[in-house]
Amino acid sequence: MPDLIAPGLDVLFCGINPSLRSAETGQHFARPGNRFWPALHLAGLTPRRLTPAEGPELLRHGLGVTNVVDRPTRTAAELDPAELRAGAEALEALVARYRPRVLAVLGVTAWRQAFDRPRATLGRQPERVGGVTTWVAPNPSGLNAHHQLPDLARLYRELRDAPLSDTGTIR
């Protein structure tokens, strides 16, 4: 899966890994039922609901997408801890290179495993990845029953509206 990334983005969203459908289409969050695209719009991060095929449009809105692990799977549970830790190291280097204002990791369980933070919760994290402010938000997969679309939109809106130290807010 190619990253959707450019220097100086407002937010770089980081999924856990591509679904089989995303790998097949070359589009991030392409699996039917994934709530990433509608949540972005409902949170006010995009002016309309984009489709997976319109992913490159995110860059025009200061947003990008990458993954912790590049290997596609049916479910993220198929990844082993070593893959997640190796992905975390690669993500740190990517973020340091491109310097988004915020890194938003989508999946608290993956964050806990990849970055060895077993008690981490959702929201802004005390540590910075690649030198940038880091948030953890729920995985938008339709397989994640813990958070529904209104929850995702609210949490993405909180990320959008949160003060970023001396640089103001994202929007």
C-alpha positions as CSV (number, residue, x, y, z in Angstrom):
1,M,0.0,0.0,0.0
2,P,1.5,3.3,-0.9
3,D,1.4,5.9,1.8
4,L,-0.6,9.1,1.2
5,I,1.9,11.5,2.7
6,A,3.6,14.9,2.1
7,P,5.8,17.1,4.3
8,G,4.0,19.2,6.9
9,L,0.5,17.7,7.0
10,D,-1.9,18.7,9.7
11,V,-2.6,15.0,10.6
12,L,-1.1,11.8,9.5
13,F,-3.5,9.0,10.2
14,C,-1.9,5.7,10.8
15,G,-3.9,2.5,10.4
16,I,-2.8,-0.8,11.9
17,N,-2.3,-2.6,8.5
18,P,-4.2,-2.8,5.2
19,S,-7.2,-5.1,4.8
20,L,-7.1,-7.6,2.0
21,R,-9.6,-5.4,0.2
22,S,-7.3,-2.4,0.5
23,A,-4.3,-4.3,-0.8
24,E,-6.4,-5.6,-3.7
25,T,-7.6,-2.1,-4.7
26,G,-4.6,0.0,-3.6
27,Q,-7.0,2.2,-1.6
28,H,-6.7,2.9,2.1
29,F,-9.7,1.9,4.3
30,A,-11.4,0.3,1.3
31,R,-13.3,-2.5,3.0
32,P,-17.0,-1.9,2.9
33,G,-18.2,-1.0,6.4
34,N,-15.0,0.8,7.3
35,R,-16.0,4.1,9.0
36,F,-12.8,6.1,8.4
37,W,-14.2,8.1,5.5
38,P,-17.6,9.1,7.0
39,A,-15.9,9.8,10.4
40,L,-13.5,12.3,8.8
41,H,-16.3,14.2,7.2
42,L,-18.6,14.1,10.3
43,A,-15.6,15.4,12.3
44,G,-15.2,18.4,10.0
45,L,-11.8,17.3,8.6
46,T,-13.1,17.0,5.0
47,P,-15.7,19.2,3.4
48,R,-17.6,16.1,2.1
49,R,-17.5,12.4,2.5
50,L,-14.7,11.1,0.4
51,T,-14.5,7.5,-1.0
52,P,-11.5,5.3,-0.8
53,A,-10.8,5.9,-4.5
54,E,-10.6,9.7,-3.6
55,G,-7.9,9.1,-1.0
56,P,-5.3,11.3,-2.7
57,E,-7.7,14.2,-2.1
58,L,-6.8,14.0,1.6
59,L,-3.5,15.7,0.9
60,R,-5.3,18.8,-0.3
61,H,-6.9,19.0,3.2
62,G,-3.7,18.6,5.1
63,L,-4.3,14.9,5.9
64,G,-2.4,11.7,5.1
65,V,-2.5,8.0,5.7
66,T,0.0,5.3,6.5
67,N,0.0,2.0,8.4
68,V,2.1,0.6,11.2
69,V,2.5,-2.7,9.3
70,D,2.5,-3.0,5.5
71,R,1.4,-6.7,5.4
72,P,-2.3,-7.1,4.5
73,T,-4.4,-9.4,6.6
74,R,-8.1,-10.3,7.0
75,T,-7.9,-9.0,10.6
76,A,-5.3,-7.1,12.5
77,A,-5.3,-9.9,15.1
78,E,-3.2,-11.9,12.6
79,L,-0.2,-9.6,13.2
80,D,2.4,-10.7,15.7
81,P,3.9,-8.4,18.3
82,A,7.3,-8.4,16.5
83,E,5.7,-7.1,13.3
84,L,4.0,-4.3,15.3
85,R,7.3,-3.3,17.1
86,A,9.2,-3.3,13.8
87,G,6.4,-1.2,12.2
88,A,6.6,1.2,15.1
89,E,10.3,1.8,14.4
90,A,9.6,2.4,10.7
91,L,6.7,4.7,11.6
92,E,9.0,6.8,13.9
93,A,11.4,7.4,11.0
94,L,8.7,8.2,8.6
95,V,7.1,10.7,10.9
96,A,10.5,12.3,11.7
97,R,11.1,12.7,8.0
98,Y,7.7,14.2,7.0
99,R,6.9,16.1,10.2
100,P,3.1,16.2,10.3
101,R,1.7,18.4,13.1
102,V,-0.1,15.3,14.6
103,L,0.3,11.6,14.2
104,A,-3.1,9.8,14.9
105,V,-2.7,6.1,15.4
106,L,-6.0,4.3,14.7
107,G,-6.2,1.4,17.1
108,V,-5.4,1.5,20.9
109,T,-4.5,-2.2,21.0
110,A,-2.0,-1.9,18.2
111,W,-0.6,1.2,19.8
112,R,-0.2,-0.6,23.1
113,Q,1.7,-3.5,21.5
114,A,3.7,-1.6,18.9
115,F,5.0,1.1,21.3
116,D,5.0,-1.0,24.5
117,R,2.4,1.1,26.2
118,P,0.1,-1.6,27.8
119,R,-2.0,0.9,29.8
120,A,-2.4,3.5,27.1
121,T,-5.8,5.0,26.6
122,L,-7.4,6.9,23.8
123,G,-6.5,10.6,23.2
124,R,-3.4,12.6,23.3
125,Q,-0.4,10.6,24.4
126,P,2.4,11.8,26.7
127,E,5.1,10.7,24.3
128,R,5.8,12.0,20.9
129,V,6.5,9.8,17.9
130,G,9.1,11.1,15.5
131,G,9.1,14.3,17.5
132,V,5.4,15.2,16.9
133,T,2.3,15.3,18.9
134,T,0.7,11.8,19.0
135,W,-2.9,10.8,19.5
136,V,-4.5,7.4,19.7
137,A,-8.1,7.0,18.3
138,P,-10.2,3.9,17.8
139,N,-9.7,1.6,14.8
140,P,-12.5,2.6,12.3
141,S,-12.9,-0.9,11.0
142,G,-16.4,-2.2,10.9
143,L,-15.1,-5.2,12.9
144,N,-14.5,-2.9,15.9
145,A,-17.8,-3.0,17.7
146,H,-16.6,-0.9,20.7
147,H,-16.9,2.4,18.9
148,Q,-19.7,3.4,16.5
149,L,-19.6,6.1,13.8
150,P,-20.8,8.9,16.1
151,D,-18.1,8.0,18.7
152,L,-15.4,8.0,16.0
153,A,-16.6,11.4,14.6
154,R,-16.5,12.9,18.1
155,L,-13.0,11.6,18.9
156,Y,-11.7,12.8,15.5
157,R,-13.3,16.2,16.2
158,E,-11.5,16.3,19.5
159,L,-8.3,15.6,17.8
160,R,-9.1,18.4,15.2
161,D,-10.0,20.9,18.0
162,A,-7.3,20.1,20.5
163,P,-4.6,22.7,21.1
164,L,-1.2,21.7,19.9
165,S,1.1,23.4,22.3
166,D,2.2,26.7,20.8
167,T,1.0,26.0,17.3
168,G,-2.7,26.4,17.8
169,T,-5.3,23.9,16.6
170,I,-5.4,21.8,13.4
171,R,-8.4,23.7,12.0
